[in-house]
Amino acid sequence: MGTEEHRRKAKRVFRFAVITVSDSASRREREDESGDVIEERLKSLGNTCVYRSVVPDDKLRILKALAEAFEAGAEIVVTTGGTGVTSRDVTVEAVRPLFDKELAGFGDVFRLMSYEEVGTAAILTGATAGVIRSGGRAMVVFCLPGSPNAVRTGLRIIEREAGHVLKHAGE
């Protein structure tokens, strides 16, 4: 079966969660614009948001939010923030050990698309994705940078491949 046939047989809509990782947004010093972009776009495609959280750049708070998203029934989780190179950017380091399968190609494609938009600054992101399995269920997590423009770039990939990834993650 070819890629396009796999996509046709994949889920069209899914339950999703949005986790924003940001010290300033968690203190309500700034709006969660990137989280809003994710939720609005995925809902506009017929998907259902089952969980949303804003947490500080803290590994345990990120892990707690992921567990809550799983318990809420999320099939797809999109995180935004904490993928850079500062000492406070810990999203990828918190999430990656949970992956049963890492989708390294997501980060590669994201950086390629980012390179076309921002040039070599694209190397500063650790954007990644992976599948977490527990209790016979699979949840796919996409880790995106915190800027609304980066989120829009990542959503172009997620919109096209989320159902396809879910189909295989459940096998």
Rosetta silent file (secondary structure, phi, psi, omega in degrees, C-alpha in Angstrom):
SEQUENCE: MGTEEHRRKAKRVFRFAVITVSDSASRREREDESGDVIEERLKSLGNTCVYRSVVPDDKLRILKALAEAFEAGAEIVVTTGGTGVTSRDVTVEAVRPLFDKELAGFGDVFRLMSYEEVGTAAILTGATAGVIRSGGRAMVVFCLPGSPNAVRTGLRIIEREAGHVLKHAGE
SCORE:     score description
SCORE:     0.000 S_00000001
   1 L     0.000  131.752 -179.006    0.000    0.000    0.000 S_00000001
   2 L   -81.514  170.022 -177.522    1.404    3.398   -0.988 S_00000001
   3 H   -57.745  -46.206 -177.973    1.612    6.516    1.139 S_00000001
   4 H   -64.542  -37.519  177.938   -1.445    8.171   -0.394 S_00000001
   5 H   -67.421  -38.922  175.190   -3.555    5.043    0.117 S_00000001
   6 H   -58.713  -45.753  179.957   -2.395    4.900    3.767 S_00000001
   7 H   -61.169  -41.371 -179.331   -3.451    8.528    4.182 S_00000001
   8 H   -63.245  -32.771 -177.622   -6.876    7.829    2.671 S_00000001
   9 H   -89.616   -3.292 -177.740   -7.434    4.993    5.156 S_00000001
  10 L   -80.799  163.887  175.806   -6.192    7.020    8.139 S_00000001
  11 L   -58.813  142.571  178.265   -8.355    8.801   10.695 S_00000001
  12 L   -93.536  -33.717  179.776   -9.680   12.117    9.482 S_00000001
  13 L  -130.876  158.262 -175.600  -10.357   13.643   12.897 S_00000001
  14 L  -153.178  167.109  174.668   -8.888   13.044   16.310 S_00000001
  15 E   -91.391  131.253 -176.583   -8.885   14.094   19.951 S_00000001
  16 E  -132.273  163.860  175.817   -6.008   16.442   20.715 S_00000001
  17 E  -130.574  152.222  176.502   -4.323   18.324   23.529 S_00000001
  18 E  -123.173  125.248  176.315   -2.307   21.529   23.579 S_00000001
  19 E  -123.390  114.852  176.900    0.456   22.032   26.126 S_00000001
  20 E   -96.475  127.478 -179.935    2.196   25.397   26.146 S_00000001
  21 E  -109.222  106.914 -176.060    5.537   25.427   27.922 S_00000001
  22 L  -162.909  123.374  176.073    6.395   28.958   28.960 S_00000001
  23 H   -59.675  -49.994 -174.806    7.448   30.553   32.226 S_00000001
  24 H   -67.411  -40.587  178.536    5.947   33.931   31.293 S_00000001
  25 H   -68.781  -34.713  179.186    2.647   32.554   29.945 S_00000001
  26 H   -68.085  -26.309  175.436    2.271   30.303   32.997 S_00000001
  27 L   -89.555    2.659 -179.460    2.594   33.445   35.174 S_00000001
  28 L    62.554   31.525  175.867    0.039   35.170   32.893 S_00000001
  29 L   -86.706  -13.792  174.940    2.575   37.834   31.910 S_00000001
  30 L  -149.621  157.955  178.955    1.788   37.179   28.242 S_00000001
  31 L   -73.593  155.800  177.380   -0.991   35.624   26.217 S_00000001
  32 L   -92.507   66.402 -176.762   -0.725   32.070   24.946 S_00000001
  33 H   -61.411  -42.557 -178.537   -0.918   33.040   21.270 S_00000001
  34 H   -65.003  -41.179  176.270    0.790   29.870   20.025 S_00000001
  35 H   -61.851  -39.768  177.469   -1.562   27.635   21.991 S_00000001
  36 H   -62.096  -42.602  179.534   -4.506   29.574   20.557 S_00000001
  37 H   -59.677  -45.115 -179.302   -3.169   29.076   17.001 S_00000001
  38 H   -62.686  -52.331 -176.575   -2.907   25.310   17.551 S_00000001
  39 H   -60.961  -47.183 -178.148   -6.333   24.926   19.127 S_00000001
  40 H   -62.167  -44.615 -177.319   -8.131   27.125   16.583 S_00000001
  41 H   -66.545  -47.306 -177.808   -6.507   25.475   13.560 S_00000001
  42 H   -67.761  -36.103  175.716   -7.022   21.874   14.674 S_00000001
  43 H   -65.114  -37.694 -178.472  -10.625   22.571   15.729 S_00000001
  44 H   -63.499  -18.505  178.637  -11.304   24.200   12.351 S_00000001
  45 L   -94.165    6.523  176.923  -10.447   20.840   10.765 S_00000001
  46 L    94.612    4.068  179.757  -13.107   19.046   12.841 S_00000001
  47 L   -81.915  163.198 -177.274  -10.848   17.760   15.615 S_00000001
  48 E  -115.287  125.646  175.992  -11.770   17.903   19.314 S_00000001
  49 E   -84.526  118.697 -178.149   -9.622   19.551   21.968 S_00000001
  50 E  -105.134   -8.827 -177.722   -9.836   17.390   25.119 S_00000001
  51 E  -162.663  139.998  174.007   -7.120   19.089   27.162 S_00000001
  52 E  -147.141  137.061 -178.341   -5.216   22.352   27.259 S_00000001
  53 E  -149.306  150.398  171.572   -2.597   23.528   29.718 S_00000001
  54 E  -120.113  120.958 -177.401    0.046   26.197   30.162 S_00000001
  55 E  -126.500  155.527  175.830    2.986   25.072   32.289 S_00000001
  56 L   -72.366  169.172  177.169    6.336   26.612   33.215 S_00000001
  57 L   -71.930   79.834 -175.493    9.622   25.379   31.752 S_00000001
  58 L  -146.884  122.899 -174.395    9.862   22.549   34.272 S_00000001
  59 H   -55.009  -46.298 -177.328   10.317   18.866   33.421 S_00000001
  60 H   -66.380  -36.755  177.839    7.972   17.534   36.098 S_00000001
  61 H   -67.897  -36.413  176.784    5.201   19.999   35.196 S_00000001
  62 H   -64.727  -46.536  179.914    5.564   19.025   31.525 S_00000001
  63 H   -62.592  -40.726  178.016    5.347   15.320   32.393 S_00000001
  64 H   -61.532  -43.857  179.177    2.303   15.926   34.606 S_00000001
  65 H   -63.617  -40.492  176.699    0.561   17.771   31.760 S_00000001
  66 H   -61.140  -43.653  178.694    1.348   14.911   29.341 S_00000001
  67 H   -62.689  -40.581  178.935   -0.119   12.387   31.790 S_00000001
  68 H   -66.093  -38.881  177.263   -3.243   14.546   32.174 S_00000001
  69 H   -62.903  -42.404  177.896   -3.591   14.812   28.379 S_00000001
  70 H   -61.067  -47.894 -179.560   -3.341   11.019   28.119 S_00000001
  71 H   -62.794  -29.833  178.827   -5.958   10.553   30.844 S_00000001
  72 L   -76.688   -7.485  177.425   -8.231   13.027   29.024 S_00000001
  73 L    94.844   14.970  179.445   -8.126   10.754   25.971 S_00000001
  74 L   -64.002  135.642  172.988   -5.839   12.783   23.697 S_00000001
  75 L   -97.340  -32.239  178.273   -4.597   10.906   20.668 S_00000001
  76 E  -123.875  133.903  172.752   -2.418   13.798   19.479 S_00000001
  77 E  -121.210  132.207  173.516   -0.584   16.241   21.743 S_00000001
  78 E  -116.348  118.158  173.840    1.023   19.375   20.396 S_00000001
  79 E   -98.394  150.600  175.958    3.439   21.120   22.715 S_00000001
  80 E  -135.117  127.032 -179.794    4.690   24.602   22.011 S_00000001
  81 L   105.430  153.659  174.340    7.743   26.121   23.653 S_00000001
  82 L    79.021   19.978 -178.434   10.879   24.856   25.292 S_00000001
  83 L  -103.984    4.457 -175.636   12.557   23.351   22.212 S_00000001
  84 L   -86.552 -155.883 -172.421   15.453   25.810   21.962 S_00000001
  85 L  -110.356    1.887  178.822   18.973   25.864   23.332 S_00000001
  86 L   -73.940  164.775  179.843   18.674   27.928   26.523 S_00000001
  87 L   -65.738  -23.015  178.862   19.050   26.236   29.886 S_00000001
  88 L   -83.247  -14.387 -179.115   15.300   26.750   30.511 S_00000001
  89 L   -79.756   98.684 -173.868   14.313   24.924   27.279 S_00000001
  90 L  -125.338    8.381 -176.466   13.564   21.439   28.627 S_00000001
  91 H   -59.808  -52.166 -177.560   10.507   20.216   26.721 S_00000001
  92 H   -61.944  -41.592 -179.539   12.357   17.813   24.433 S_00000001
  93 H   -65.713  -30.924  177.863   14.506   16.514   27.284 S_00000001
  94 H   -75.385  -40.678 -171.276   11.371   15.865   29.370 S_00000001
  95 H   -85.826  -40.889 -172.849    9.350   14.193   26.612 S_00000001
  96 H   -52.208  -41.413 -179.494   11.906   12.218   24.582 S_00000001
  97 H   -62.733  -17.841  179.258   12.536    9.502   27.237 S_00000001
  98 H   -82.929  -16.503 -175.803    8.815    8.619   27.084 S_00000001
  99 L   -66.997  126.591  168.386    8.864    7.880   23.350 S_00000001
 100 L   -78.507  -32.866  175.512    8.450    4.260   22.377 S_00000001
 101 E  -140.256  124.737  173.919    9.187    5.430   18.840 S_00000001
 102 E   -92.308  138.448  177.941   10.707    8.775   17.945 S_00000001
 103 L  -101.036   73.385 -175.671    9.663   10.303   14.641 S_00000001
 104 H   -58.440  -29.900  179.636   12.986   11.995   13.905 S_00000001
 105 H   -61.102  -29.372  177.191   11.801   12.772   10.390 S_00000001
 106 H   -60.221  -48.701  178.908    9.266   15.233   11.792 S_00000001
 107 H   -62.471  -39.083  178.626   12.052   17.384   13.215 S_00000001
 108 H   -62.074  -47.327 -179.276   14.043   17.070   10.007 S_00000001
 109 H   -67.408  -40.211  177.995   11.132   18.191    7.825 S_00000001
 110 H   -59.081  -46.394 -179.702   10.244   20.949   10.297 S_00000001
 111 H   -65.965  -36.048  176.536   13.809   22.299   10.209 S_00000001
 112 H   -62.049  -47.826  179.212   13.875   22.115    6.403 S_00000001
 113 H   -64.318  -38.945  178.192   10.657   24.114    6.168 S_00000001
 114 H   -65.265  -39.189  178.041   11.947   26.536    8.825 S_00000001
 115 H   -57.736  -40.425  178.772   15.194   26.953    6.924 S_00000001
 116 H   -65.104  -23.542 -178.532   13.168   28.081    3.915 S_00000001
 117 H   -97.302  -41.641 -172.680   11.517   30.713    6.149 S_00000001
 118 H  -122.367    2.159  179.216   14.255   31.861    8.571 S_00000001
 119 H    76.939 -151.338 -172.410   17.508   30.541    7.142 S_00000001
 120 H   -66.632  -11.571  174.984   20.187   28.900    9.241 S_00000001
 121 H   -61.227  -14.405  178.588   18.520   29.957   12.516 S_00000001
 122 H   -59.956  -22.410 -179.557   16.459   26.796   11.974 S_00000001
 123 H   -69.248  -12.792 -176.446   19.268   24.811   13.622 S_00000001
 124 H   -78.017   -6.632 -178.729   18.305   26.321   16.988 S_00000001
 125 L  -103.451  141.436  174.280   15.213   24.151   17.387 S_00000001
 126 L  -100.893   22.520 -177.892   15.026   20.661   18.768 S_00000001
 127 L   -45.219  136.153 -178.581   11.509   20.151   17.392 S_00000001
 128 E  -155.395  177.717  176.164   10.646   16.474   17.391 S_00000001
 129 E  -151.958  162.403  178.049    7.770   14.022   17.621 S_00000001
 130 E  -171.719  171.450 -179.037    7.177   10.535   18.881 S_00000001
 131 E  -108.798  130.301  174.256    4.723    7.861   19.937 S_00000001
 132 E  -112.451  127.025  179.515    4.021    7.091   23.587 S_00000001
 133 E  -115.189  137.305  176.852    2.256    3.792   24.285 S_00000001
 134 E  -159.487  135.728  175.722    0.582    2.841   27.543 S_00000001
 135 L    56.964   35.628  179.360   -2.234    0.490   28.479 S_00000001
 136 L    78.841    4.967  179.328   -2.845   -0.595   24.905 S_00000001
 137 E  -114.518  153.979  175.056   -3.207    3.003   23.709 S_00000001
 138 E  -121.305  140.607  175.655   -0.931    5.180   21.620 S_00000001
 139 E  -130.424  131.110 -179.308   -0.561    8.946   21.861 S_00000001
 140 E  -101.166  129.850 -178.041    1.483   10.938   19.361 S_00000001
 141 E  -116.225  126.850  175.477    3.336   13.982   20.681 S_00000001
 142 E  -111.336  122.786 -179.891    4.609   16.789   18.453 S_00000001
 143 E  -104.635  113.583 -177.405    7.022   19.230   20.126 S_00000001
 144 E  -113.238  156.978  172.398    7.102   22.642   18.429 S_00000001
 145 L   -62.685  173.053 -174.250    8.917   25.894   19.205 S_00000001
 146 L   -88.321  -11.604 -176.993    7.005   28.644   20.985 S_00000001
 147 L   -79.738  143.243  178.481    6.597   31.269   18.270 S_00000001
 148 H   -56.660  -37.477  178.979    3.261   31.492   16.443 S_00000001
 149 H   -65.223  -41.279  177.585    5.055   31.409   13.065 S_00000001
 150 H   -64.797  -38.472  178.147    6.913   28.215   14.003 S_00000001
 151 H   -61.781  -44.668  178.955    3.638   26.709   15.195 S_00000001
 152 H   -60.900  -39.354  177.138    1.989   27.485   11.853 S_00000001
 153 H   -62.040  -48.805 -179.863    4.910   25.805   10.069 S_00000001
 154 H   -62.848  -37.403  179.926    4.628   22.712   12.260 S_00000001
 155 H   -64.398  -29.193  176.862    0.870   22.540   11.841 S_00000001
 156 H   -60.843  -36.335  177.572    1.289   22.252    8.073 S_00000001
 157 H   -75.939  -48.244 -176.602    3.070   18.934    8.693 S_00000001
 158 H   -59.384  -45.322 -179.935    0.776   17.798   11.518 S_00000001
 159 H   -56.711  -38.270 -176.580   -2.398   18.510    9.533 S_00000001
 160 H   -79.957  -33.739 -169.769   -1.159   16.338    6.693 S_00000001
 161 H  -113.461   -9.557 -174.356    0.343   13.451    8.684 S_00000001
 162 H   -56.695  -48.978  179.721   -1.375   13.165   12.098 S_00000001
 163 H   -62.348  -40.034  178.494   -3.981   10.646   10.963 S_00000001
 164 H   -61.568  -46.254  178.898   -1.374    8.679    9.044 S_00000001
 165 H   -63.611  -44.732  179.648    0.887    8.537   12.113 S_00000001
 166 H   -58.947  -40.744  179.614   -2.043    7.534   14.355 S_00000001
 167 H   -56.222  -48.611 -177.690   -2.955    4.706   11.992 S_00000001
 168 H   -76.208  -33.674 -179.456    0.515    3.176   12.291 S_00000001
 169 H   -63.010  -30.079 -179.682    0.999    4.022   15.974 S_00000001
 170 L   -83.533   -2.772 -177.946   -2.026    1.899   16.812 S_00000001
 171 L   -87.691    0.000    0.000   -0.704   -1.150   14.976 S_00000001
